[in-house]
Amino acid sequence: MSQHTSLSGSSVDNKSSLAKTGLGTFGGVFTPSILTILGVIMYLRFGWVLGQVGLWQTLLIVTLSTAITFLTGLSIAVIATDQVVKAGGAYYMISRSLGIETGGAVGVPLYFAQAFSVALYTLGFAESVVRVMPGWNLTLVAAITTIGVTLLALKSAQIAIRAQYVIMAAIAISLMCLVFGHPATPYTGTVEIEPHSAGFWAVLAVFFPAVTGIMAGVNMSGDLRDPQKSIPWGTLAAIATGYGIYLIIPVILYFRADPITLLNDPLVMRRIALWGDSVLLGVWGATLSSAIGSIMGAPRILQALARDNILPSPLRWLGRGEGAEDEPRLGTLFTLGIALAAVGIGDLNLLAPILTMFFLTTYMVLNIAAGVEGFLQSPSFRPSFKVHWGFSLAGAVGCIGVMFLINITATILAAVVVLGVYLWLERQELACTWGDVRQGMWMTLVRSGLMNMTTIPDPKNWRPHLLVFAGNHLKRWHLVELAATLTHNRGLVSIFNILPLDVSNPQRQDNLTAIAQADLDQANIQAFFRVKTAPDLYEGMEQLVETYGLGPLIPNTVLIGHPNELQIDRYCQFLTFCHQSQRNVIILRDGTNHRRSEKFPLESVLVTPDKLHAPKRIDVWWGGLQSNGGLMLILAYLLRNSWQWHNTEICLKLVVPDLNAMQSAESNLVALVQRLRIGATPQIINAEGKPFADILLQSSQDADFVLLGLARPDDPMFADSSDSSYANYYQQLHGRTQHLPPTLFVLASEDLNFAQLLEKT
């Protein structure tokens, strides 16, 4: 049962007041982003990076890392200026571009990554406090800090942003004290780390999380006054500012501390700074600002997920917002519970790499979304911030590379989680009211494929593409079943119902199409169903045979049932038309031993309700490879390879006039079967003067399915006869087979050497 989302997921946000009073670029995007970028790695790991690889390689690491983040920032700018970004940040942008399943697959892990990040940051803050105050309990300090930042976020996003201004000031003071500081006193403790003990890529993996954090501003999308302006410029400004600071710090450290000190004292900046404790304030400020950014961003992602029906029904209440600013207070309390549980665990070191992978996965998917949109160049994609799609795809490749560099195991685990969420959401059959880029991708692939297909039939790649005239599909479900069985959901099946002009209207056609398509979906049959109007049934069928298709992709085989006795002449004229149009024709004549389908209470020749009547034998009446024999063998092979007819015996029957002809015919047929590798059993039948009709009935009455060749309408034996001669032939053939099991009449008309297809000569 499909679950329908709200109009635009987060589109129910009541942001009318925020249109005028929402957060601006500086407070809403730049501040949370730059404070998350300038985090604890800058304070505690920059010295280690410099001590391991030296100044120039450190600057190269900073540049490479920032380049990936910058490319992601460009992609964010492209997407943000092409659509109105509402609450949900990265999730909202991805779901509206790559689809709700992809958005949810990234959004759900991203939410948990943000929620657990609150605990990571408050534990880091508590750890540094406990070093200064050794008697304090680490878990208690972390829990109190978590509750404190949550209360700040619950009060208002505006107040939380103002608190971040204070933290920004503390970080700015610590950086100024570093700039005007002095050379560090040499490290005199035990030397545990020697220079160059880690390689370039290992050092880059340690440093890279220092340039992440740009999602902190994007997550505030629903609270921004002008998201289309604030998200791109605030994000790119934060990346540029962080890059400038990261270029200056290693230069200062290089000239003021020796490698041993840089490697073995994590707080080497405290030794250098003019006011040493300002660095400690900076570390505290960095952890607290990151915690505030996470506790504000996570509930807004959760709110958007709930409003888009991504979350299970019992959790949909998390989509509620309160107050004029639509604050996700319930979501914030829910996130507080998760964060406190994580704080109770205490050591999250094992979880931290996977959380980093979730952030990088988000960056990668954002890059892919912008790159694909830019490549397809759909008319609906008109960003005001334009970037070539190649930069976005380069950013995606960079993200993947860094993920494997940082932690291969965590990357694989993160991929498994994202894939698992995607498959789960796909099974929910979520329906949404917005389009996404997937249709454009398929259209581009289809167009490219069609333009590269040849119009000349290729024996190596031939398979039946069926044009099925099923009329009321419920009355002729056996035709639909046969089409699906022969194509194995790989060939194209087009099913048509032709209605008279005077009894049809567009609404009725739409209703019939919707009902039939629902039945096909229920039966897991991949086919196109269409309703066509025509003044005459056979005229409409001939029009479709002549015109239906797209470029080189046209039906090569027509599947029909047995006609009304009063219409035999017109029916045979249609067969002649198909033959002249070089369309193969297969006619399914119902047998007397019909069985009922498990899915539909309809007459069916292909699905059996119990194992007692499982099909055992398919009879193919052989007339040679060059006529209809090749196509009949191929159809029998395809039928036998379906799950309903698996391991059924294909019996290749040939009638000879006497015993003298039997020996040579048998050796030839056995050699042919071995050469074709079709897995058929040859059977030579001595006519002994009996009519073929009697031999046919006697030999195939116990079969489950029979294939018989149909004479060509242009055969010389019909050349000098009246127009009804072919109709007389067909009636006689039908009379001979009316007591047989279900029978398929086969007429090979396509300009294709089926013998070459079988023999691969």
C-alpha positions in Angstrom: 0.0 0.0 0.0 1.5 3.3 -1.0 2.1 5.9 1.6 1.6 9.4 0.3 3.7 12.2 1.6 2.6 15.7 2.4 2.6 18.2 -0.4 6.3 18.8 -0.3 7.4 17.0 2.9 8.6 20.0 4.7 6.4 22.2 2.7 3.9 22.3 5.5 6.4 24.5 7.4 4.6 27.5 8.7 7.3 30.0 8.0 5.2 33.1 7.2 6.8 35.0 10.1 10.3 33.8 9.3 9.9 35.3 5.8 10.7 38.6 7.4 12.3 37.7 10.7 14.4 34.6 9.9 18.1 34.2 10.3 20.4 36.0 7.9 23.5 34.8 6.0 26.0 35.6 8.8 24.1 34.3 11.8 22.2 31.5 10.1 24.9 29.9 7.9 28.3 31.5 8.2 28.5 31.4 12.0 27.5 27.8 12.7 29.6 26.6 9.7 32.8 28.4 10.6 32.5 27.4 14.2 32.1 23.7 13.3 35.1 24.0 10.9 37.3 25.6 13.4 37.0 22.7 15.8 39.1 20.7 18.2 41.2 19.2 15.4 42.6 22.6 14.7 43.6 23.0 18.3 44.8 19.5 19.2 46.0 17.9 15.9 47.5 20.6 13.8 50.8 20.4 15.5 50.9 16.6 15.0 50.2 17.0 11.2 52.9 19.6 10.9 55.4 17.5 12.8 54.8 14.5 10.7 55.0 15.9 7.2 56.6 19.3 7.4 55.3 22.7 6.3 54.8 22.3 2.6 53.1 19.0 2.7 50.9 20.3 5.5 49.8 23.2 3.3 49.2 20.7 0.5 47.0 18.6 2.8 45.1 21.7 3.8 44.5 22.6 0.2 43.5 19.1 -1.0 41.1 18.7 1.9 39.6 22.2 1.5 39.3 21.6 -2.3 36.9 18.7 -1.7 34.8 20.7 0.7 34.9 23.7 -1.6 33.6 21.6 -4.5 30.8 20.3 -2.2 30.1 23.9 -1.3 29.8 24.7 -5.0 27.3 21.8 -5.4 25.3 23.1 -2.4 25.2 26.5 -4.0 24.0 25.1 -7.3 21.2 23.1 -5.7 20.2 25.8 -3.2 19.8 28.4 -6.0 17.7 26.1 -8.1 15.0 25.4 -5.6 13.4 26.8 -2.5 15.2 25.0 0.3 12.9 24.3 3.3 13.5 22.6 6.6 15.8 19.6 6.4 18.9 21.0 4.8 20.9 18.4 3.0 18.1 15.8 3.2 15.6 18.2 1.6 18.0 19.1 -1.2 18.9 15.4 -1.9 15.3 14.1 -1.8 14.0 16.8 -4.1 16.8 16.0 -6.6 17.5 12.3 -6.5 14.2 11.1 -5.0 12.7 10.5 -1.7 14.3 7.0 -1.2 17.8 8.4 -1.8 17.1 11.4 0.4 15.8 9.2 3.2 18.7 6.7 2.8 21.1 9.6 3.4 18.9 11.6 5.8 18.2 8.9 8.4 21.9 8.1 9.0 22.7 11.9 8.8 20.2 12.5 11.6 21.8 9.9 13.8 25.2 11.2 13.0 24.2 14.6 14.1 22.5 13.3 17.2 25.5 11.2 18.3 27.8 14.1 17.4 26.1 16.1 20.2 27.4 13.4 22.6 30.8 13.3 21.0 31.3 17.1 21.4 30.0 17.3 24.9 32.2 14.3 26.0 35.1 16.1 24.4 34.3 19.2 26.3 33.9 17.3 29.6 37.2 15.5 29.0 39.1 18.8 28.7 37.3 20.2 31.8 38.1 17.2 33.8 41.8 17.6 32.9 41.6 21.1 34.5 39.4 19.9 37.4 40.5 16.3 38.1 38.0 15.6 40.8 34.9 16.2 38.5 32.9 13.3 37.1 33.3 13.2 33.2 29.9 11.6 32.5 28.1 14.0 34.8 29.8 17.0 33.2 29.0 15.7 29.7 25.3 15.1 30.7 24.9 18.5 32.2 26.5 20.1 29.2 24.2 18.2 26.8 21.1 19.3 28.7 22.5 22.8 28.8 23.0 23.1 25.0 19.6 21.5 24.5 17.8 24.0 26.7 19.5 26.7 24.7 18.3 25.2 21.4 14.8 24.7 22.9 14.6 28.4 23.8 15.0 29.6 20.3 17.3 29.3 17.3 17.9 33.0 17.5 19.2 32.7 21.1 21.4 29.7 20.2 23.0 31.7 17.4 23.6 34.6 19.7 25.3 32.2 22.1 27.5 31.1 19.2 28.6 34.7 18.7 30.1 34.6 22.2 31.9 31.4 21.4 33.1 32.9 18.1 34.6 35.7 20.1 36.4 33.3 22.4 37.9 31.4 19.4 38.9 34.7 17.7 40.7 35.8 20.9 42.6 32.5 21.1 43.7 32.8 17.5 44.8 36.4 18.0 46.8 35.3 21.1 48.4 32.6 18.9 49.4 35.2 16.2 51.0 37.5 18.8 52.5 34.7 20.8 56.1 33.6 21.3 58.3 30.6 20.6 57.3 27.5 22.5 59.5 26.1 25.2 61.0 22.8 24.1 59.1 19.6 25.1 61.0 17.9 27.9 58.7 14.9 28.5 59.0 11.3 27.2 59.2 11.3 23.4 56.5 8.9 22.2 56.1 10.1 18.6 58.9 10.6 16.2 58.7 12.8 13.0 57.7 11.1 9.8 56.3 8.1 11.5 53.1 8.4 9.5 52.7 8.8 5.7 51.2 11.6 3.7 47.8 10.0 3.1 47.5 8.7 6.7 48.1 12.3 7.9 45.5 13.6 5.5 43.0 11.1 6.8 43.5 12.4 10.3 43.2 16.1 9.3 40.3 15.9 6.9 37.5 16.0 9.5 38.8 19.5 10.3 37.4 20.9 7.1 34.0 19.3 7.4 31.1 21.0 9.2 29.6 22.9 6.3 26.3 21.1 7.0 25.8 23.1 10.2 24.6 26.1 8.2 22.7 24.1 5.6 20.8 22.3 8.4 19.3 25.7 9.4 17.7 26.0 6.0 14.1 26.1 7.4 15.0 29.0 9.7 16.7 31.3 7.1 15.2 34.5 5.8 16.5 33.9 2.3 17.9 30.3 1.9 18.7 30.7 -1.8 21.0 33.6 -0.9 22.3 32.6 2.5 23.1 28.9 2.0 25.5 29.4 -1.0 27.3 32.5 0.1 27.4 31.7 3.8 28.7 28.2 3.2 31.4 29.3 0.6 32.4 32.2 2.9 32.9 29.8 5.8 35.0 27.5 3.7 37.2 30.4 2.4 37.6 31.8 5.9 38.6 28.4 7.3 41.0 27.8 4.5 42.7 31.2 5.2 43.1 30.4 8.9 44.4 26.9 8.2 47.1 28.3 5.9 48.3 30.7 8.6 48.3 28.4 11.6 50.9 25.9 10.3 53.2 28.8 9.3 53.1 30.1 12.9 53.6 26.7 14.4 56.5 25.9 12.0 58.5 28.9 13.1 57.7 28.8 16.8 58.0 25.1 17.8 60.3 22.2 16.9 58.9 18.9 15.5 59.3 16.9 18.7 57.2 19.5 20.6 54.6 19.6 17.9 54.2 15.8 17.9 54.2 15.1 21.6 52.2 18.0 23.1 48.6 18.2 21.8 48.2 21.6 23.5 51.4 23.1 21.9 49.4 26.2 20.9 49.0 26.9 24.7 52.8 27.1 24.9 52.9 29.5 22.0 49.9 31.8 22.7 50.3 35.2 24.3 47.7 34.2 26.8 47.9 30.4 27.1 44.6 29.8 28.7 42.9 31.4 25.7 43.6 28.3 23.8 41.8 26.3 26.4 38.8 28.6 26.1 39.0 28.1 22.3 38.9 24.3 22.7 35.9 24.6 25.0 34.3 27.1 22.6 34.9 24.8 19.6 33.3 21.8 21.3 30.4 23.7 22.6 29.7 25.5 19.3 29.8 22.1 17.5 27.4 20.7 20.0 25.0 23.6 19.6 25.2 23.3 15.8 24.4 19.6 16.0 21.5 19.9 18.6 19.9 22.6 16.3 20.5 20.7 13.0 19.5 17.2 14.0 15.9 17.9 15.1 15.3 19.9 11.9 16.4 16.9 9.8 14.1 14.7 11.9 11.2 17.1 11.4 11.6 17.0 7.6 11.9 13.2 7.6 8.7 12.8 9.7 6.8 15.2 7.4 7.8 13.3 4.3 6.5 10.1 6.0 10.1 8.6 5.9 9.7 7.7 9.6 7.4 4.8 10.7 3.9 5.9 11.6 4.4 5.9 15.4 7.1 8.5 15.0 5.3 10.9 12.7 4.6 13.2 15.7 8.2 14.3 15.4 7.3 16.4 12.4 5.3 18.9 14.5 6.6 22.4 14.9 5.7 24.9 17.6 5.5 28.7 17.7 5.7 31.3 15.0 9.2 29.9 14.0 7.9 26.3 13.7 10.6 25.1 16.2 11.0 21.3 16.3 10.8 21.1 20.1 9.5 17.6 20.2 12.3 16.5 17.9 14.8 18.3 20.0 13.7 16.5 23.1 13.9 13.2 21.2 17.4 14.0 20.1 18.3 14.9 23.7 17.3 11.4 24.7 19.6 9.8 22.0 22.5 12.1 23.0 22.1 11.3 26.7 22.1 7.6 26.0 25.3 8.0 24.0 26.8 10.0 26.8 25.9 7.2 29.2 27.9 4.8 26.9 30.9 7.1 27.4 33.4 5.9 24.9 32.3 6.6 21.3 35.6 6.2 19.6 34.5 3.2 17.7 31.4 5.0 16.5 33.1 8.2 15.5 34.6 7.0 12.2 31.3 5.7 11.0 29.7 9.1 11.8 32.3 10.8 9.8 31.5 8.5 6.9 27.8 9.5 7.1 28.8 13.2 6.8 31.1 12.4 3.8 28.3 10.3 2.2 26.1 13.3 2.4 28.7 15.4 0.7 29.2 12.8 -2.0 25.5 12.5 -2.7 25.1 16.3 -2.8 27.9 16.4 -5.4 26.3 13.6 -7.4 22.9 15.4 -7.3 24.4 18.7 -8.6 26.5 16.9 -11.2 23.7 14.8 -12.6 21.3 17.8 -12.7 24.0 19.8 -14.5 24.8 17.0 -17.0 21.2 16.4 -17.9 20.4 20.1 -18.4 16.7 19.7 -17.9 14.6 22.8 -18.6 13.5 22.8 -15.0 17.1 23.0 -13.7 17.9 26.7 -13.8 20.3 27.6 -10.9 21.3 31.2 -10.6 24.7 30.0 -9.2 26.2 28.1 -12.2 29.0 25.6 -12.0 30.1 23.0 -14.6 28.8 19.6 -13.7 32.4 18.2 -13.9 33.4 20.0 -10.7 30.5 18.4 -8.8 31.4 14.9 -10.0 35.1 15.6 -9.1 33.9 16.5 -5.6 32.0 13.2 -5.4 35.1 11.2 -6.5 37.2 13.1 -3.9 34.7 12.2 -1.1 34.8 8.6 -2.0 38.6 8.6 -2.1 38.9 10.3 1.3 36.3 7.9 2.9 38.5 4.9 2.0 41.6 6.7 3.1 40.2 7.5 6.5 38.7 4.1 7.4 37.9 1.3 4.9 35.9 -0.7 7.4 33.8 2.3 8.5 33.2 3.2 4.9 31.9 -0.2 4.1 29.7 -0.2 7.3 28.3 3.2 6.4 27.5 2.0 2.8 25.7 -1.0 4.2 23.6 1.2 6.5 22.7 3.6 3.7 21.9 0.8 1.3 19.8 -0.9 3.9 17.7 2.2 4.6 17.3 2.7 0.8 16.0 -0.8 0.3 13.7 -0.5 3.3 12.3 2.8 2.0 11.9 1.3 -1.5 9.7 -1.5 0.0 7.5 1.1 1.6 6.5 2.4 -1.9 6.5 6.0 -0.7 4.7 8.3 -3.1 5.6 12.0 -3.3 4.2 15.0 -5.2 7.5 16.3 -6.5 9.6 15.1 -9.4 13.2 14.1 -9.2 16.2 13.7 -11.5 15.8 9.9 -11.9 13.3 10.3 -14.8 15.7 12.6 -16.6 18.5 10.1 -16.1 16.4 7.3 -17.6 15.3 9.5 -20.4 18.9 10.3 -21.2 19.9 6.6 -21.1 17.0 5.6 -23.2 17.7 8.2 -25.8 21.4 7.3 -25.9 20.5 3.6 -26.3 18.0 4.2 -29.0 20.4 6.4 -31.0 23.1 3.6 -30.8 20.8 0.8 -31.7 20.9 -0.5 -35.2 17.8 -0.8 -37.3 19.0 -4.1 -38.8 17.9 -7.2 -36.7 20.8 -8.8 -34.9 20.5 -12.6 -34.4 22.9 -12.6 -31.5 20.9 -10.2 -29.4 17.4 -11.1 -30.6 14.6 -11.7 -28.1 10.9 -11.4 -28.5 9.4 -7.9 -28.1 5.7 -8.5 -28.0 2.7 -6.6 -29.2 -0.2 -8.3 -27.4 -3.8 -7.8 -28.5 -5.5 -9.0 -25.3 -8.6 -6.9 -25.5 -10.1 -7.1 -22.0 -7.0 -8.4 -20.3 -9.0 -10.1 -17.5 -10.8 -12.3 -20.1 -7.5 -13.1 -22.0 -5.1 -13.2 -19.1 -3.5 -16.3 -20.6 -2.1 -14.1 -23.4 -0.6 -11.7 -20.8 0.9 -14.6 -18.9 2.4 -16.1 -22.0 4.0 -12.8 -23.0 5.6 -12.4 -19.5 6.7 -16.1 -19.6 8.4 -15.7 -23.0 10.1 -12.4 -22.2 11.2 -13.1 -18.6 10.7 -9.4 -17.9 13.6 -8.7 -20.3 11.9 -8.1 -23.6 9.4 -5.4 -24.1 5.7 -6.3 -23.8 3.0 -3.8 -25.0 -0.6 -4.9 -24.3 -3.4 -3.1 -26.2 -7.2 -3.0 -25.8 -8.9 -1.5 -28.9 -12.2 0.1 -28.3 -14.8 1.4 -30.9 -14.9 5.1 -31.3 -18.5 5.5 -30.3 -18.1 3.8 -26.9 -14.9 5.4 -25.7 -13.8 8.6 -24.1 -10.5 9.8 -22.5 -11.7 9.3 -19.0 -12.8 5.7 -19.7 -9.5 5.0 -21.4 -7.6 6.4 -18.4 -9.6 4.3 -16.0 -9.1 1.1 -18.0 -5.4 1.7 -18.3 -5.1 2.3 -14.5 -7.0 -0.8 -13.6 -5.0 -3.0 -16.1 -1.7 -1.5 -14.9 -2.6 -2.3 -11.3 -3.3 -5.9 -12.2 0.0 -6.2 -14.0 1.8 -4.7 -11.0 0.1 -7.1 -8.7 1.2 -10.1 -10.9 4.7 -8.6 -11.1 4.5 -8.4 -14.9 6.5 -5.7 -16.5 4.5 -4.5 -19.4 3.0 -1.4 -21.0 -0.8 -1.3 -21.2 -2.6 1.1 -23.5 -6.1 1.6 -24.8 -6.6 2.7 -28.4 -9.7 3.7 -30.3 -10.4 2.7 -33.9 -13.5 2.5 -36.2 -12.8 -1.3 -36.6 -10.9 -3.8 -34.4 -8.7 -5.1 -37.1 -8.0 -1.7 -38.6 -6.8 -0.6 -35.2 -4.6 -3.6 -34.9 -3.1 -3.0 -38.3 -2.4 0.6 -37.4 -0.5 -0.5 -34.4 1.5 -3.1 -36.2 2.5 -0.5 -38.8 3.2 2.5 -36.6 3.8 1.4 -33.0 7.4 1.7 -31.7 10.2 4.3 -31.3 13.0 4.4 -33.8 14.7 1.0 -34.0 12.8 -0.3 -31.0 9.6 -1.8 -32.4 7.7 -5.0 -31.6 9.0 -7.9 -33.6 6.3 -10.4 -32.7 2.5 -10.1 -32.5 0.7 -12.3 -29.9 -3.0 -12.9 -30.4 -5.7 -15.4 -29.5 -8.2 -17.4 -31.6 -10.8 -15.2 -33.3 -14.6 -15.3 -33.4 -15.7 -17.8 -36.0 -17.6 -15.1 -37.9 -14.4 -13.1 -38.3 -12.1 -15.7 -39.7 -11.6 -14.0 -43.1 -10.8 -10.6 -41.6 -8.6 -12.3 -39.0 -6.6 -14.1 -41.7 -6.2 -10.8 -43.6 -4.6 -9.4 -40.5 -2.2 -12.4 -40.4 -1.3 -11.6 -44.0 -0.7 -8.0 -43.1 1.6 -8.9 -40.2 3.5 -11.2 -42.4 3.9 -8.5 -45.1 5.0 -6.1 -42.3 7.7 -8.6 -41.3 6.3 -9.2 -37.8 6.3 -12.7 -36.4 2.9 -14.0 -35.4 2.2 -16.4 -32.5 -1.4 -17.5 -31.9 -2.3 -19.1 -28.6 -5.2 -21.5 -29.0 -6.7 -22.5 -25.7 -6.7 -26.1 -24.8 -9.5 -28.2 -23.2 -7.5 -28.8 -20.1 -7.5 -25.2 -18.7 -6.2 -24.6 -15.3 -6.8 -21.7 -12.8 -4.2 -19.1 -12.0 -3.2 -18.7 -8.4 -3.2 -14.9 -8.6 -6.3 -14.5 -10.9 -9.4 -16.7 -11.0 -9.1 -16.8 -14.8 -8.5 -19.4 -17.5 -4.7 -19.9 -17.7 -2.4 -22.3 -19.5 0.8 -21.4 -17.8 0.3 -21.3 -14.0 -0.8 -24.4 -12.1 -2.4 -24.2 -8.6 -0.9 -27.4 -7.4 2.2 -29.6 -8.1 0.0 -32.5 -9.3 -0.4 -30.8 -12.6 3.1 -29.3 -13.0 4.0 -29.2 -16.7 6.3 -31.9 -17.9 6.5 -31.8 -21.7 6.5 -29.3 -24.6 6.0 -30.8 -28.0 7.5 -29.0 -31.0 6.4 -30.3 -34.4 9.5 -30.0 -36.6 9.5 -28.8 -40.1 13.1 -27.7 -40.5 15.3 -24.8 -39.3 14.7 -22.6 -42.3 10.9 -22.2 -42.0 9.2 -21.7 -38.7 11.3 -24.3 -36.9 14.0 -22.0 -35.6 11.5 -19.6 -34.0 9.5 -22.4 -32.5 12.6 -23.9 -30.9 13.6 -20.5 -29.5 10.1 -20.0 -28.1 10.1 -23.4 -26.5 13.5 -22.8 -25.0 12.4 -19.4 -23.5 9.2 -21.1 -22.2 11.3 -23.9 -20.6 13.6 -21.4 -18.9 10.8 -19.7 -17.1 10.2 -20.7 -13.4 6.8 -22.2 -14.2 8.2 -24.5 -16.8 11.6 -25.1 -15.4 13.1 -28.5 -16.3 10.2 -29.3 -18.7 11.2 -31.6 -21.5 11.2 -30.2 -25.0 10.2 -33.0 -27.4 11.2 -32.3 -31.0 8.8 -34.4 -33.2 9.4 -35.2 -36.9 7.1 -37.3 -39.0 8.6 -39.5 -41.8 6.7 -41.5 -44.4 8.3 -44.9 -43.8 10.9 -47.0 -41.9 13.5 -46.3 -44.6 13.5 -42.6 -43.8 13.6 -43.1 -40.1 17.2 -44.0 -39.6 18.7 -41.1 -41.6 16.2 -38.6 -40.2 17.0 -39.7 -36.6 20.7 -39.4 -37.0 20.3 -35.9 -38.6 17.9 -34.7 -35.9 20.1 -36.0 -33.1 23.1 -34.2 -34.6 21.1 -31.1 -35.0 19.9 -31.1 -31.3 23.5 -31.6 -30.1 24.7 -28.8 -32.3 22.0 -26.4 -31.2 22.5 -27.1 -27.5 18.8 -26.5 -26.9 18.4 -29.5 -24.6 15.6 -31.1 -26.7 14.7 -34.7 -27.1 14.3 -35.8 -30.7 11.5 -38.2 -31.6 11.0 -39.7 -35.1 7.5 -40.9 -35.9 6.7 -43.3 -38.8 3.5 -42.1 -40.4 2.6 -45.6 -41.7 0.1 -44.0 -44.0 -1.9 -42.3 -41.2 -3.1 -38.7 -41.7 -1.0 -36.1 -39.9 -4.1 -34.9 -37.9 -4.4 -38.4 -36.3 -0.6 -38.6 -35.6 -0.7 -35.1 -34.1 -3.6 -35.9 -31.7 -2.3 -39.3 -30.7 1.3 -38.1 -30.1 0.6 -34.8 -28.3 -2.6 -35.4 -26.4 -0.5 -36.0 -23.2 1.7 -33.0 -23.7 1.3 -29.8 -21.7 2.0 -27.4 -24.5 2.3 -27.8 -28.3 4.0 -25.6 -30.9 3.0 -25.9 -34.5 4.2 -24.0 -37.5 1.8 -21.9 -39.5 1.9 -21.8 -43.3 3.1 -18.5 -44.9 0.2 -16.5 -46.4 2.4 -15.9 -49.5 3.0 -19.7 -50.0 2.4 -20.7 -53.7 -0.3 -23.1 -52.7 -2.5 -20.0 -51.9 -1.4 -18.0 -54.9 -4.1 -19.0 -57.4 -6.9 -19.5 -54.9 -9.6 -17.2 -53.7 -9.0 -14.7 -50.8 -10.7 -17.1 -48.4 -8.3 -20.0 -49.1 -5.9 -19.0 -46.3 -8.9 -18.7 -44.0 -10.0 -22.2 -45.0 -6.5 -23.5 -44.3 -6.5 -21.8 -40.8 -10.0 -23.2 -40.0 -8.9 -26.7 -40.9 -5.7 -26.4 -38.8 -7.8 -25.2 -35.9 -10.2 -28.1 -36.3 -7.3 -30.6 -36.2 -6.0 -29.1 -33.0 -9.1 -28.4 -31.0 -8.8 -31.5 -28.9 -5.1 -30.9 -28.2 -3.6 -29.3 -25.1 -2.9 -25.5 -25.4 -1.3 -24.9 -28.7 0.9 -22.1 -30.1 0.7 -21.5 -33.8 4.0 -19.9 -35.0 4.6 -17.8 -38.1 8.2 -16.6 -38.6 7.9 -13.5 -40.7 10.8 -11.3 -39.5 13.7 -10.6 -41.8 16.0 -12.6 -39.6 17.8 -15.9 -40.0 16.7 -17.8 -36.9 18.9 -20.7 -37.8 21.9 -18.4 -37.5 20.6 -17.4 -34.1 20.5 -21.0 -32.9 23.7 -22.3 -34.6 25.8 -19.1 -34.2 27.3 -19.6 -37.6 
